[in-house]
Amino acid sequence: MTYPDPVRKTCPDCACLQQCLLGRQSDAVREAWAPFITERRFRKGEVLQRQGDGHVQLQVVKVGTLIVQREGGDGVDRPVGMAGCGQALGTPALLHRPAELTCVAVMPGRVCEVDAAAVSRHGLMTTEFLTELAHEQMRAHTRLADWARIMHVRGVTGQLAGALLQLADIQRSTLVRLPSHTVLASLLATTRETIARALAVLAQQQGVVRHDRWHCAIQRDALTQLSRGGRQLPRVARAVAEASADTVQSSAPGPRLPSRPSPMGRSVGKIGRAEAAALPA
């Protein structure tokens, strides 16, 4: 599929300015780098970076979401996190190193690409830029650590709550554009059916408000509590307990009154005593 050229914006007008490695540079540095930066669209399913590729470019995501994968000794790519607005991909290319991760788009978007070899030839790797690059790498490691932490949360519901919080951060919006259930299932090492059930539980627990199949508004405080591994929010759990107590109380039998003999029983007793008195001693 061919996309028309997007409307270009200068760095100061970009929505990702404060999140972008290039946008955080001084005006002089951005002006020197500008001739080597191109912006393009990418489509869902496109591989932007391939682990081990030594000819990749530095890329900064402007719009869109990608799943980040790492190949192990078994030769299988497995998800280790997700990337989005303002995140730099392929930073090892600036140091003449191959890509460390594979990045695959899970929805369409736009990316700024930098010819790493050209900026190196023109001596643009200044101390100022290398300092920002080091900060960017620290942020990248922190994000990967956050994704790794999610996998140690007890229960898929808690893990999904943590993943939605991360998605909200990388999309810079509380209205989250959801990847497919297949993508979320691969990220959390579970099944699509389990993801569907977990989303329903999060909605029931007031952690998300579903707008449609692909969008949901997150309730950050509720998801934060659920991401700690609890099955229910404290206030929801109390409400359920109170409702259960009311149900039990309404269905329980009331206090038993002392039994009184029926009139028929009293008549039978009198008849029996009269017959006994009439018998000869």
C-alpha positions as CSV (number, residue, x, y, z in Angstrom):
1,M,0.0,0.0,0.0
2,T,1.4,3.4,-0.9
3,Y,0.7,6.4,1.3
4,P,0.8,10.0,0.3
5,D,3.5,12.2,1.8
6,P,2.3,13.5,5.2
7,V,2.1,17.1,6.1
8,R,5.5,17.9,7.5
9,K,5.9,19.8,10.7
10,T,9.1,21.2,12.1
11,C,10.4,19.9,15.4
12,P,9.1,22.8,17.5
13,D,5.6,22.1,16.2
14,C,5.8,18.3,16.8
15,A,3.5,16.9,19.5
16,C,6.3,14.5,20.6
17,L,8.8,17.3,21.1
18,Q,9.6,16.6,24.8
19,Q,9.6,12.8,24.3
20,C,11.8,12.8,21.2
21,L,15.6,12.3,21.3
22,L,15.9,14.9,18.4
23,G,13.2,17.2,19.7
24,R,15.0,17.7,23.0
25,Q,18.2,19.0,21.3
26,S,19.0,22.7,21.0
27,D,17.8,24.7,18.0
28,A,21.3,24.7,16.6
29,V,21.6,20.9,16.8
30,R,18.2,20.3,15.3
31,E,19.0,22.6,12.4
32,A,22.3,20.8,11.7
33,W,20.5,17.4,11.8
34,A,17.4,18.5,9.7
35,P,18.9,17.7,6.2
36,F,19.3,14.0,7.3
37,I,15.8,13.5,8.7
38,T,13.0,12.2,6.7
39,E,9.4,11.4,7.8
40,R,7.3,8.6,6.5
41,R,4.3,6.5,7.2
42,F,4.4,2.8,8.2
43,R,1.7,0.2,8.0
44,K,0.4,-2.4,10.4
45,G,2.6,-5.5,10.4
46,E,5.6,-3.7,9.0
47,V,9.0,-4.6,10.5
48,L,10.8,-1.3,11.3
49,Q,13.8,-2.9,13.0
50,R,15.2,-6.4,12.7
51,Q,17.5,-7.8,15.5
52,G,21.1,-8.3,14.2
53,D,20.6,-6.0,11.1
54,G,23.7,-3.8,10.8
55,H,22.2,-1.4,8.2
56,V,19.3,0.0,10.2
57,Q,18.6,3.7,10.6
58,L,17.8,5.7,13.8
59,Q,14.0,6.0,13.9
60,V,11.8,8.0,16.2
61,V,8.1,7.1,16.5
62,K,5.8,10.0,16.0
63,V,2.4,8.2,15.9
64,G,1.6,4.5,16.3
65,T,2.3,1.5,18.5
66,L,4.9,-1.3,18.0
67,I,5.6,-4.5,19.7
68,V,9.2,-5.1,20.6
69,Q,10.7,-8.5,20.4
70,R,13.9,-10.2,21.3
71,E,15.3,-13.5,19.8
72,G,16.8,-15.9,22.2
73,G,19.1,-18.9,21.9
74,D,16.2,-21.0,20.6
75,G,15.9,-18.7,17.5
76,V,12.3,-17.6,18.4
77,D,11.3,-13.9,18.6
78,R,9.3,-13.3,21.8
79,P,7.7,-10.0,22.9
80,V,9.4,-8.1,25.6
81,G,7.4,-4.8,25.5
82,M,5.8,-2.2,23.3
83,A,6.9,1.2,22.0
84,G,5.1,4.4,20.9
85,C,5.2,8.1,20.7
86,G,8.6,9.7,20.9
87,Q,10.6,6.5,21.5
88,A,13.8,6.0,19.6
89,L,14.5,2.8,17.7
90,G,17.8,1.6,16.4
91,T,20.0,3.8,18.6
92,P,22.9,1.3,18.3
93,A,23.2,2.4,14.7
94,L,24.6,5.7,15.9
95,L,27.5,3.7,17.4
96,H,27.9,1.5,14.3
97,R,26.3,-1.4,16.1
98,P,23.6,-3.8,14.8
99,A,20.0,-3.6,16.0
100,E,19.4,-5.2,19.4
101,L,15.6,-5.7,19.1
102,T,13.0,-6.4,16.5
103,C,10.2,-3.8,16.3
104,V,6.9,-4.6,14.5
105,A,4.0,-2.2,14.0
106,V,0.7,-3.3,15.5
107,M,-1.1,-0.3,14.0
108,P,-0.4,2.3,11.3
109,G,1.7,5.3,12.2
110,R,4.5,7.7,11.3
111,V,8.2,7.7,12.0
112,C,11.1,10.1,11.6
113,E,14.2,8.3,10.1
114,V,17.8,9.5,10.4
115,D,20.7,8.5,8.2
116,A,23.1,7.4,11.0
117,A,26.1,7.0,8.6
118,A,25.6,10.5,7.2
119,V,25.4,12.3,10.6
120,S,28.5,10.4,11.7
121,R,30.4,11.5,8.6
122,H,29.4,15.1,9.2
123,G,30.7,15.1,12.7
124,L,27.2,15.7,14.3
125,M,27.7,13.3,17.2
126,T,28.6,16.1,19.6
127,T,29.0,15.8,23.3
128,E,25.6,17.4,23.8
129,F,23.9,14.9,21.6
130,L,25.7,11.9,23.1
131,T,24.6,13.0,26.6
132,E,21.0,13.0,25.4
133,L,21.5,9.7,23.8
134,A,22.7,8.2,27.1
135,H,19.6,9.6,28.8
136,E,17.5,8.0,26.0
137,Q,19.1,4.6,26.6
138,M,18.4,4.9,30.4
139,R,14.7,5.6,29.6
140,A,14.6,2.7,27.2
141,H,16.0,0.3,29.9
142,T,13.5,1.6,32.4
143,R,10.6,1.0,30.0
144,L,11.8,-2.6,29.3
145,A,12.1,-3.1,33.1
146,D,8.5,-2.0,33.6
147,W,7.3,-4.5,31.0
148,A,9.3,-7.2,32.6
149,R,7.8,-6.3,36.0
150,I,4.3,-6.7,34.7
151,M,5.0,-10.4,33.9
152,H,5.6,-11.0,37.6
153,V,2.2,-9.6,38.7
154,R,-0.1,-12.3,40.0
155,G,-2.9,-13.2,37.6
156,V,-3.6,-12.2,34.0
157,T,-6.1,-9.5,35.1
158,G,-3.4,-7.7,37.0
159,Q,-0.9,-8.1,34.2
160,L,-3.4,-6.7,31.7
161,A,-4.1,-3.8,34.0
162,G,-0.3,-3.0,34.1
163,A,0.0,-3.4,30.3
164,L,-2.9,-0.9,29.7
165,L,-1.2,1.6,32.0
166,Q,2.0,1.3,29.9
167,L,0.0,1.6,26.7
168,A,-1.6,4.8,28.0
169,D,1.9,6.2,28.7
170,I,3.4,5.4,25.3
171,Q,0.2,6.6,23.5
172,R,0.2,9.7,25.7
173,S,-3.6,9.4,26.2
174,T,-6.1,7.9,28.7
175,L,-8.2,6.8,25.7
176,V,-6.1,3.8,24.7
177,R,-6.1,2.3,21.2
178,L,-6.1,-1.4,21.9
179,P,-3.9,-3.8,19.9
180,S,-5.5,-7.1,18.8
181,H,-6.2,-9.7,21.4
182,T,-3.6,-11.8,19.6
183,V,-0.9,-9.2,20.3
184,L,-1.9,-8.8,23.9
185,A,-2.0,-12.6,24.4
186,S,1.5,-13.0,22.9
187,L,2.8,-10.1,25.1
188,L,1.4,-11.7,28.3
189,A,2.0,-15.3,27.3
190,T,-1.6,-16.3,27.4
191,T,-4.6,-16.9,25.1
192,R,-7.0,-14.6,23.2
193,E,-9.9,-15.9,25.2
194,T,-8.2,-15.2,28.5
195,I,-7.5,-11.6,27.3
196,A,-11.2,-11.2,26.4
197,R,-12.2,-12.4,29.8
198,A,-9.7,-10.2,31.6
199,L,-10.9,-7.1,29.7
200,A,-14.4,-7.9,30.8
201,V,-13.3,-8.2,34.4
202,L,-11.5,-4.9,34.2
203,A,-14.6,-3.2,32.9
204,Q,-16.7,-4.8,35.7
205,Q,-14.1,-3.6,38.2
206,Q,-14.4,-0.1,36.8
207,G,-10.8,-0.1,35.6
208,V,-11.7,0.6,32.0
209,V,-14.7,2.0,30.1
210,R,-15.0,0.3,26.7
211,H,-16.0,2.6,23.9
212,D,-15.8,0.0,21.2
213,R,-13.7,-3.1,20.3
214,W,-10.6,-1.1,19.7
215,H,-10.8,1.8,22.2
216,C,-11.2,2.1,26.0
217,A,-10.8,4.9,28.5
218,I,-8.6,3.8,31.4
219,Q,-9.3,4.7,35.0
220,R,-5.7,5.1,36.2
221,D,-6.2,4.8,40.0
222,A,-8.3,1.7,39.6
223,L,-5.9,0.0,37.2
224,T,-3.0,0.9,39.4
225,Q,-4.6,-1.0,42.3
226,L,-5.6,-3.9,40.1
227,S,-2.0,-4.1,38.7
228,R,-0.8,-5.0,42.1
229,G,-2.2,-8.4,41.6
230,G,-5.5,-8.2,43.5
231,R,-8.6,-9.9,42.1
232,Q,-10.9,-7.0,43.0
233,L,-10.6,-3.3,44.0
234,P,-11.1,-2.8,47.7
235,R,-14.2,-0.7,47.3
236,V,-15.7,-3.2,44.8
237,A,-14.8,-6.1,47.1
238,R,-16.6,-4.4,50.0
239,A,-19.6,-3.7,47.9
240,V,-19.7,-7.4,46.8
241,A,-19.3,-8.5,50.4
242,E,-22.1,-6.3,51.6
243,A,-24.4,-7.4,48.8
244,S,-23.7,-11.0,49.6
245,A,-24.3,-10.4,53.3
246,D,-27.7,-8.8,52.5
247,T,-28.6,-11.7,50.3
248,V,-27.7,-14.2,53.0
249,Q,-29.6,-12.3,55.7
250,S,-32.7,-12.0,53.6
251,S,-32.7,-15.7,52.8
252,A,-31.9,-16.9,56.3
253,P,-34.9,-18.2,58.5
254,G,-36.1,-15.9,61.2
255,P,-36.1,-16.7,65.0
256,R,-38.1,-19.7,65.9
257,L,-41.1,-19.1,68.1
258,P,-41.9,-21.7,70.9
259,S,-44.2,-24.3,69.7
260,R,-47.7,-24.5,71.1
261,P,-49.8,-27.6,71.1
262,S,-52.7,-27.5,68.6
263,P,-56.3,-27.5,69.9
264,M,-56.7,-31.0,68.5
265,G,-53.8,-32.1,70.6
266,R,-55.3,-30.6,73.8
267,S,-58.6,-32.3,73.1
268,V,-56.9,-35.6,72.6
269,G,-55.1,-35.1,75.9
270,K,-58.3,-34.4,77.8
271,I,-60.0,-37.5,76.3
272,G,-57.2,-39.7,77.3
273,R,-57.2,-38.5,81.0
274,A,-61.0,-38.9,81.2
275,E,-60.8,-42.5,80.0
276,A,-58.0,-43.3,82.4
277,A,-60.1,-42.0,85.4
278,A,-63.0,-44.2,84.4
279,L,-61.0,-47.4,84.6
280,P,-61.5,-49.5,87.8
281,A,-58.5,-49.3,90.2
